[in-house]
């Protein structure tokens, strides 16, 4: 007898198309992410409360905070509100949170009822110390909540990594009639950047404009960072261009923003503009520049910038700078140079640079260096599960299955567990969701009031083996676990029928490789009530329809057409130009095979390549590639 199920409400289909290097996988991920005493004190009263206040303040102002707090707790009497405020403020400033708790405990012991201002100071103390529970109790007990207390709560949750709660608090604050200030917006833009919630970020930006708040470098930097992390590069650059007061923080935010999207030319141009305008780069700026050189394969340029840190600016490179240089050599295939660089660096006892070398050796299949780098890495950091997985994958790629089993056995015996990959999803109606790819388990995320979590699976074709079969990776290195399949019809069986029924969202990357895309999307959305987000090429290198991505346009609720930047002139690139001689439609490759170009350079470039092929074929010369 056929199993009957209750019909589901219809789902949705959203399609993301564009040429290569347009950021389709990044947009897919963004879319997925965007849906000391416990008794009473028995002492003689101090002869003069005024004298005690004066003594406590004098000790605090002279930098003797420990003695001041000790005396306060020893005397066991109430002091003036101003004295409590001064001591608490000094504890907050020095991050001496335990001493701040002692002051609060003293208030309780002597029966002192703090006023609203002091409660707000205590609230800030507990928020900054990470004790969100106590802070929230204090906040709820405030008779009159003000903008300072709201800002403290929002910033505290954001700094603790609970961005969703911080965003909810911001909207509650707005509902109570408070007008945000620069501190509010700095936290809110940070939330939107972390969660990649562009719509919320734009709404907050609109409120900022309406509030007519005086221009602030910190807020502008956070706003730029938000736009860049939400893949809205033009808006991020516009914020920079319109800023009247720029400093090294804003320049670094601009450079880092372009670096996150692999925009190497823009990174270097911005860096040189920054120096031309007499701004001195800091260590964060150089880290962004070195990373950009690594992604662009600019080994000589990267080495020059690294040398310039000390020679021209007196900045001592840190572990991450050395790791960036190792990555730079590694991506270029110069593994021996990378290894010698590690041995000669003053940071060779830092696990981060050995981790970078391990990753590079894994990509290029140098198993001798893989073993050497992994041994040194695990000697320095033996409990990192991610690197065990990298080592296991390196062995698997080379077919050393006995070594794979050994690595997995070591992980089991040591109790090292790799956390399942997870992310968050936002959709316009239901803001935040847990993501779990390849599993039916909903991962535990921080509990947010009145939020509904959703289960998500991500699929890609098993033809795409560039970054392994267990994950999708953007061109700028963002990674998320996935299920690699030969066709979509096998997904339900592979994933599990019960797990499939619990799914809310299905992401499909490199969708052009799935011939059964139309039938799968129609069934999943129309009959199973799933939200399907599809990312793929809309055309091949000859600008012809590729696969069945365009076939599902009539089914789609929304279609996003992306563009890249022409590698030759910098204009918007709508097309992909193949640089090699192969003529088959399906040829998987990266920047070594393809380049994004505008219409003008596609037409001229395709003509040159076709003419060259004709000449070479006539001369029986094997053609390898064309620049």
ABEGO torsion letter per residue (X at the ends): XBBBBBBBBBBBBBBBBEBBGAGAAAAAAAAAAAXXBABBBBBBBBABAAAAAAAAAAAAAAGBAAAAAAAAAAAGBBBBAAAAAAAAAAAAAAGBAAAAAAAAAAAAAAGBBBBAAAAAAAAAAAAAAGBAAAAAAAAAABABBBAAAAAAAAAAAAAAGBAAAAAAAAAAAAAAGBBBBAAAAAAAAAAAAAAGBAAAAAAAAAAAAAAGBBBBAAAAAAAAAAAAAAGBAAAAAAAAAABABBBAAAAAAAAAAAAAAGBAAAAAAAAAAAAAAGBBBBAAAAAAAAAAAAAAGBAAAAAAAAAAAAAAAGBBBBAAAAAAAAAAAAAAGBAAAAAAAAAABAAAABAAAAAAAAAAAAAAGBAAAAAAAAAAAAAABAABAAAAAAAAAAAAAAGBAAAAAAAAAAAAAAGBBBBBBBBBBBBAABABBBBBBGBABBBBBBBBBGBBBBBBBBBBBAABAAAEAABBBBAAGBBBBBBBBABAAAAAAAAEAAAAAABABBBBBGAAABAAAAAAAAAAAAAAGBBBBBBBBABBAAGBBBEAAAAAAAABABBBBBBBBBAAAGBBBABBBBABABABABBBBBAAABBBBBAAAAAAAAAAAAAAAAAAAAAGBBBABBX
